[in-house]
Amino acid sequence: MKRYLICMAWLCLLVSTTYAQSDYTTYQLTFRQGNKIVTIQPDFATAGTSSNARTDKNDQSQFFIFKRQGDGTLLIASAAAPDKFLKRNGNTLSFAAYNDGQKTNYLWQLKATQSNTTPGINTSDGAKLLALLVDPANTSQVLTLQSNGSLTMSTVNYSLSDDPYRIYIGKKLVPGKF
């Protein structure tokens, strides 16, 4: 009987580990105005946008993994290249391998913009978080969309309630290849 219980425990652990390795919660970031989806480009170094959702099988270029740090900040990795993190280089953005010597350039903060009690908003694709992606060392600097579709860090005007800096953050469950 004891042997049976040990075998069952190992089998349950194996099943839960296999499930955890095949499903990953990722997030998609879409600008509220402009309908541009944040995307890692094919060079796996450039942060850009696309106006179309990429739906090719195993195309994870528009999916991101959020890793919460102890201080409430986030590291944002690309699901297409999980060793590449969204990094600020002054006002420009890129994806790069993590460098502990430049840790502050990789950290992000989400600021919900609806209210503290109802930060979610219903869209045609379901409920999403409406937020700003902020530099935690300078909260007036946020991820912004330029008219040509490029991304940059810019000063936000928090008094505007419907500005182009707001992003929808949608949770996605993606079968993992990483």
Summary of the structure (lengths in Angstrom):
residues: 178
radius of gyration: 18.4
end to end distance: 38.2
largest distance: 68.0
contacts: 468
relative contact order: 0.20
helix: 15%
strand: 46%
